[in-house]
Structure formats: structure tokens, C-alpha cells
Amino acid sequence: MQLAVFNEAPRTEVAAALRPCIDVQRWVDQIADARPFTTTGDLLAFARDAAAPFTADEVAAALAHHPRIGDRPTAATTEASMSRSEQSGVDPADQDVAAALANGNRAYEAKFGRVFLIRAAGRTAPEILAALNERLGHTAEEEEAIVAQQLREIALLRLEGVISQ
């Protein structure tokens, strides 16, 4: 969607375009209500500020939509399509990496009670696996900050993909 169209579109259409970036209603509302934006950079800066901080409830709600790293969502939704694209560096045919990610995901979920989240875009499977293993050594408080930051990065990357000049 071009920025001019984003600025002029009905609020419901804008909200529908924003929600797959991250399903946090406050974030969607703040951006939709702040239109018009002069440049894409202005929009992204506003979106970054609106995402800092996410509350614990907002993080939990957003994580409910994220698949496990290594799992490819099959739904025909925009969010699922974005996730498949972001995880393109993880080859599901690489059984060793798939098994290591599955084991790491289970350990992470057992320790933290939520899905492991990382901005997968631009990362290789070994990089993701190394981050997963490192983060298993974190405290819950350390992970809270990292997960919120990863959500912000994902939301902004997705928003960049939705908006063009």
C-alpha cells in the first residue's frame, strides 16, 4: 500500500493492514489515529515509539499469533504469509536443525511458558538456533525485555513491507 493510500484509506482498512504486523490493538489504534504521515520514515518512527513499551498483556496477545520457529504456518492469512517469508532461512528439510529447533522450542516453552520468538528475517537457521540456546540461559526478566524488542523489530519490518512510497 502506498503511503498516500494509507493516509487516506478508511480507518478499518488501515487497521486491517496494520494488524498482521502485530496484533496489538493499542498500537494499531495509535498509528491509525495519527495519520497522515509525511514520509514512510515518519510513519516508522511513530510506529517504533508506539511499540515502546509493549505491556506484558500485549506481548502475550501478540505471541498467541506467532508459530514456533521451524514450524511453517499453512493458513492463507497475511500474517501467516509474512511468517513463512521471515522464516525462509530455516530449511524444514534439514532434519538435524529441525530436531534441534523442536527440542529448543520445547525447552524454552517449559522454562518461560510461551513460544520462543525471534526476528527470523535475515537470520540463518544456525543463527536462530544459537540465539535460542543462549536465551535458554536467561532469567524471565531478561527474556521479557528481549521478547518485547523482537516483537517491535518484527512489527516494524512487517510495516515496512506493507507501506511503500
Residue frames as qw, qx, qy, qz and C-alpha x, y, z in Angstrom:
[[0.000, 0.891, 0.454, 0.000, 0.00, 0.00, 0.00],
 [0.385, 0.481, -0.042, 0.787, 1.40, 3.39, -0.90],
 [0.235, -0.225, -0.502, 0.801, 1.78, 5.90, 1.92],
 [0.260, -0.024, -0.126, -0.957, -0.73, 8.28, 0.29],
 [0.606, -0.246, -0.625, -0.426, -3.32, 5.48, 0.14],
 [0.502, -0.249, -0.704, 0.436, -2.53, 4.52, 3.76],
 [0.071, -0.102, -0.290, 0.949, -3.08, 8.12, 4.83],
 [0.409, 0.023, -0.173, -0.896, -6.43, 8.44, 3.05],
 [0.426, -0.136, -0.866, -0.222, -7.87, 4.95, 3.45],
 [0.649, -0.565, -0.169, -0.481, -10.82, 4.30, 5.75],
 [0.323, -0.619, 0.614, -0.370, -9.72, 3.57, 9.31],
 [0.902, -0.081, 0.363, -0.219, -11.00, -0.03, 9.15],
 [0.841, 0.513, -0.119, 0.126, -8.87, -0.70, 6.07],
 [0.178, 0.741, -0.522, 0.382, -5.79, 0.80, 7.73],
 [0.607, -0.452, 0.544, -0.363, -6.37, -1.26, 10.87],
 [0.966, 0.155, 0.187, -0.093, -6.71, -4.40, 8.76],
 [0.659, 0.639, -0.298, 0.263, -3.38, -3.61, 7.06],
 [0.061, -0.701, 0.549, -0.452, -1.63, -2.94, 10.39],
 [0.817, -0.369, 0.271, -0.350, -2.96, -5.88, 12.41],
 [0.973, 0.153, -0.110, 0.130, -0.84, -8.59, 10.66],
 [0.341, 0.675, -0.440, 0.484, 2.26, -6.57, 11.56],
 [0.193, 0.016, -0.810, 0.553, 1.45, -7.15, 15.23],
 [0.397, -0.565, -0.603, -0.399, -1.96, -7.76, 16.68],
 [0.297, -0.337, -0.509, 0.734, -1.79, -5.19, 19.47],
 [0.084, 0.797, 0.571, 0.181, -4.93, -3.08, 19.35],
 [0.258, -0.860, -0.074, 0.433, -3.39, -0.06, 21.12],
 [0.390, -0.338, 0.495, 0.699, -0.54, 0.04, 18.57],
 [0.246, 0.429, 0.721, 0.486, -2.93, -0.31, 15.64],
 [0.055, -0.881, -0.467, 0.043, -5.20, 2.42, 17.03],
 [0.323, -0.747, 0.080, 0.575, -2.38, 4.87, 17.74],
 [0.327, -0.144, 0.585, 0.728, -0.98, 4.57, 14.24],
 [0.143, 0.564, 0.720, 0.377, -4.36, 4.71, 12.51],
 [0.147, -0.896, -0.389, 0.155, -5.35, 7.77, 14.54],
 [0.385, -0.635, 0.169, 0.648, -2.05, 9.63, 13.92],
 [0.484, 0.339, 0.554, 0.586, -2.46, 9.77, 10.14],
 [0.821, 0.552, -0.090, 0.114, -1.50, 11.44, 7.88],
 [0.687, -0.477, 0.271, 0.476, 2.25, 10.81, 7.83],
 [0.255, 0.850, -0.255, -0.384, 4.50, 12.91, 5.61],
 [0.398, 0.545, -0.726, -0.134, 7.02, 10.16, 4.88],
 [0.881, -0.101, -0.458, -0.053, 7.40, 6.45, 5.42],
 [0.462, 0.207, -0.567, 0.650, 10.24, 7.31, 7.81],
 [0.307, -0.311, 0.274, -0.857, 7.82, 9.41, 9.89],
 [0.846, -0.182, -0.225, -0.448, 5.36, 6.51, 9.98],
 [0.811, 0.050, -0.531, 0.239, 8.05, 4.02, 11.03],
 [0.197, 0.282, -0.507, 0.790, 9.38, 6.37, 13.73],
 [0.551, -0.291, 0.132, -0.771, 5.86, 6.84, 15.11],
 [0.905, -0.084, -0.346, -0.233, 5.24, 3.07, 14.99],
 [0.609, 0.187, -0.598, 0.487, 8.54, 2.42, 16.80],
 [0.090, -0.284, 0.430, -0.852, 7.60, 4.90, 19.54],
 [0.726, -0.208, -0.053, -0.653, 4.10, 3.42, 19.85],
 [0.892, 0.009, -0.451, -0.022, 5.67, -0.01, 20.32],
 [0.524, 0.148, -0.562, 0.623, 7.88, 1.04, 23.22],
 [0.123, -0.222, 0.965, -0.065, 6.98, -0.35, 25.53],
 [0.621, -0.206, -0.605, -0.453, 4.54, -3.15, 24.91],
 [0.585, -0.447, 0.424, -0.528, 2.79, -4.26, 28.09],
 [0.239, -0.202, 0.948, -0.064, 3.07, -7.84, 29.31],
 [0.592, 0.409, 0.602, -0.347, -0.55, -8.41, 28.22],
 [0.529, 0.735, -0.174, -0.387, 0.17, -7.00, 24.76],
 [0.071, 0.525, -0.835, -0.146, 3.21, -9.28, 24.41],
 [0.410, 0.042, 0.890, -0.195, 1.14, -12.29, 25.44],
 [0.617, 0.586, 0.339, -0.400, -1.62, -11.41, 22.96],
 [0.407, 0.736, -0.431, -0.327, 0.87, -10.90, 20.13],
 [0.105, -0.404, 0.908, 0.044, 2.67, -14.16, 20.87],
 [0.645, 0.216, 0.650, -0.339, -0.60, -16.05, 20.55],
 [0.684, 0.673, 0.041, -0.279, -0.32, -15.45, 16.79],
 [0.190, 0.736, -0.635, -0.139, 3.30, -16.49, 16.30],
 [0.972, 0.066, -0.216, -0.066, 4.22, -20.01, 15.21],
 [0.749, -0.515, 0.303, 0.287, 7.17, -21.85, 16.66],
 [0.145, 0.739, -0.558, -0.348, 10.43, -21.21, 14.87],
 [0.117, -0.221, 0.944, 0.213, 10.78, -24.02, 12.38],
 [0.352, 0.480, 0.790, -0.148, 7.01, -24.50, 12.03],
 [0.010, 0.028, 0.436, 0.899, 5.58, -23.11, 8.82],
 [0.418, 0.378, 0.511, -0.649, 2.05, -21.79, 9.21],
 [0.241, 0.197, 0.827, 0.468, -0.21, -23.06, 6.46],
 [0.199, 0.734, 0.526, -0.381, -3.06, -20.57, 6.82],
 [0.428, 0.524, 0.412, 0.611, -3.82, -18.28, 3.91],
 [0.199, -0.933, -0.245, 0.173, -3.67, -15.16, 6.08],
 [0.323, 0.866, -0.215, 0.314, -1.40, -12.17, 5.57],
 [0.452, -0.737, 0.467, -0.187, 0.26, -12.82, 8.94],
 [0.900, -0.094, 0.417, 0.088, 0.97, -16.45, 8.04],
 [0.712, 0.639, 0.061, 0.286, 2.44, -15.38, 4.70],
 [0.016, 0.896, -0.340, 0.284, 4.70, -12.87, 6.46],
 [0.687, -0.532, 0.485, -0.099, 5.83, -15.53, 8.92],
 [0.921, 0.207, 0.276, 0.181, 6.65, -18.01, 6.15],
 [0.498, 0.791, -0.101, 0.341, 8.73, -15.37, 4.40],
 [0.250, -0.842, 0.392, -0.271, 10.53, -14.36, 7.60],
 [0.753, -0.380, 0.536, -0.040, 11.45, -17.96, 8.36],
 [0.803, 0.567, -0.154, -0.099, 12.82, -18.63, 4.88],
 [0.172, 0.693, -0.676, 0.180, 16.31, -19.11, 6.36],
 [0.517, -0.237, 0.765, -0.304, 15.08, -22.20, 8.21],
 [0.491, 0.226, -0.706, -0.457, 15.02, -25.19, 5.87],
 [0.786, -0.222, 0.310, -0.486, 12.41, -27.67, 7.17],
 [0.922, 0.271, -0.272, -0.046, 14.15, -30.40, 5.16],
 [0.307, 0.514, -0.661, 0.452, 17.29, -30.06, 7.32],
 [0.759, -0.423, -0.468, -0.159, 16.29, -32.71, 9.84],
 [0.602, -0.115, -0.461, 0.642, 19.16, -32.02, 12.25],
 [0.012, 0.158, -0.129, 0.979, 18.31, -28.33, 12.54],
 [0.556, -0.376, -0.367, -0.644, 14.58, -29.09, 12.66],
 [0.752, -0.347, -0.547, 0.125, 15.10, -31.52, 15.52],
 [0.437, -0.061, -0.372, 0.817, 17.38, -29.12, 17.40],
 [0.191, -0.257, -0.058, -0.946, 14.86, -26.29, 16.98],
 [0.672, -0.404, -0.473, -0.402, 11.99, -28.54, 18.11],
 [0.692, -0.285, -0.523, 0.408, 13.94, -29.58, 21.21],
 [0.255, 0.037, -0.215, 0.942, 14.95, -25.99, 21.93],
 [0.367, -0.372, -0.266, -0.810, 11.39, -24.77, 21.45],
 [0.722, -0.438, -0.524, -0.114, 10.11, -27.36, 23.95],
 [0.586, -0.208, -0.424, 0.658, 12.79, -26.40, 26.49],
 [0.049, 0.179, -0.022, 0.982, 12.07, -22.70, 26.05],
 [0.517, -0.424, -0.370, -0.645, 8.31, -23.20, 26.42],
 [0.728, -0.387, -0.542, 0.163, 8.83, -25.33, 29.52],
 [0.471, -0.142, -0.320, 0.809, 11.06, -22.68, 31.09],
 [0.007, -0.062, -0.026, 0.998, 9.24, -19.49, 30.07],
 [0.304, 0.476, 0.732, -0.380, 5.67, -20.66, 29.38],
 [0.459, 0.766, 0.072, -0.445, 5.50, -19.13, 25.91],
 [0.842, 0.455, 0.165, 0.240, 6.72, -19.69, 22.38],
 [0.533, -0.373, 0.225, 0.726, 10.31, -18.70, 21.56],
 [0.394, 0.882, 0.259, -0.007, 10.20, -15.53, 19.49],
 [0.456, -0.423, 0.314, 0.717, 12.96, -14.05, 17.39],
 [0.460, 0.748, -0.114, -0.464, 13.05, -11.77, 14.39],
 [0.810, -0.002, 0.538, 0.233, 13.89, -14.55, 11.97],
 [0.569, 0.813, 0.104, 0.072, 14.09, -12.34, 8.88],
 [0.294, 0.848, -0.400, 0.184, 17.69, -12.10, 7.71],
 [0.430, -0.555, 0.688, -0.185, 18.91, -14.82, 10.06],
 [0.530, 0.245, -0.787, -0.198, 20.09, -18.29, 9.18],
 [0.849, -0.350, -0.339, -0.204, 18.90, -21.41, 10.96],
 [0.711, -0.043, -0.451, 0.538, 22.24, -21.79, 12.81],
 [0.065, 0.317, -0.222, 0.920, 22.00, -18.15, 13.99],
 [0.621, -0.418, -0.149, -0.646, 18.45, -18.71, 15.23],
 [0.877, -0.225, -0.419, 0.064, 19.43, -21.94, 16.96],
 [0.511, 0.132, -0.415, 0.741, 22.41, -20.24, 18.64],
 [0.214, -0.378, 0.122, -0.893, 20.17, -17.42, 19.88],
 [0.786, -0.362, -0.299, -0.402, 17.63, -19.94, 21.18],
 [0.814, -0.125, -0.455, 0.339, 20.29, -21.85, 23.08],
 [0.277, 0.239, -0.322, 0.873, 21.75, -18.64, 24.50],
 [0.392, -0.393, -0.013, -0.832, 18.38, -17.33, 25.59],
 [0.793, -0.320, -0.508, -0.107, 17.60, -20.55, 27.43],
 [0.586, -0.084, -0.477, 0.649, 20.18, -19.33, 29.96],
 [0.055, -0.413, 0.033, -0.909, 18.32, -16.08, 30.61],
 [0.083, 0.269, 0.724, -0.630, 16.10, -15.17, 33.50],
 [0.184, 0.685, 0.703, 0.061, 12.41, -14.49, 32.95],
 [0.042, -0.876, -0.120, 0.465, 13.08, -10.76, 33.38],
 [0.216, -0.443, 0.562, 0.664, 15.83, -10.77, 30.76],
 [0.233, 0.257, 0.851, 0.393, 13.57, -12.60, 28.35],
 [0.143, 0.794, 0.522, -0.275, 10.69, -10.17, 28.86],
 [0.004, -0.788, 0.179, 0.589, 12.81, -7.33, 27.51],
 [0.186, -0.262, 0.774, 0.546, 14.22, -9.38, 24.63],
 [0.254, 0.451, 0.846, 0.131, 10.82, -10.70, 23.54],
 [0.150, 0.857, 0.325, -0.371, 9.31, -7.21, 23.54],
 [0.060, -0.670, 0.425, 0.606, 12.25, -5.94, 21.46],
 [0.234, -0.006, 0.879, 0.416, 11.89, -8.82, 19.00],
 [0.248, 0.667, 0.697, -0.086, 8.17, -8.05, 18.65],
 [0.081, 0.850, 0.006, -0.521, 8.99, -4.40, 17.92],
 [0.138, -0.444, 0.674, 0.573, 11.51, -5.42, 15.27],
 [0.259, 0.275, 0.896, 0.235, 9.06, -7.83, 13.65],
 [0.203, 0.789, 0.506, -0.284, 6.26, -5.25, 13.66],
 [0.044, 0.798, -0.201, -0.567, 8.45, -2.59, 12.04],
 [0.188, -0.236, 0.810, 0.502, 9.83, -4.96, 9.41],
 [0.250, 0.470, 0.841, 0.094, 6.33, -6.06, 8.53],
 [0.146, 0.849, 0.290, -0.417, 5.10, -2.47, 8.44],
 [0.072, -0.593, 0.490, 0.635, 7.93, -1.58, 6.05],
 [0.198, 0.051, 0.900, 0.385, 6.72, -4.41, 3.82],
 [0.199, 0.667, 0.706, -0.131, 3.15, -3.14, 3.88],
 [0.105, 0.925, 0.126, -0.344, 3.91, 0.53, 3.13],
 [0.636, 0.167, 0.322, 0.682, 5.66, 1.82, 0.04],
 [0.080, -0.407, 0.000, 0.910, 6.32, 5.39, -1.08]]
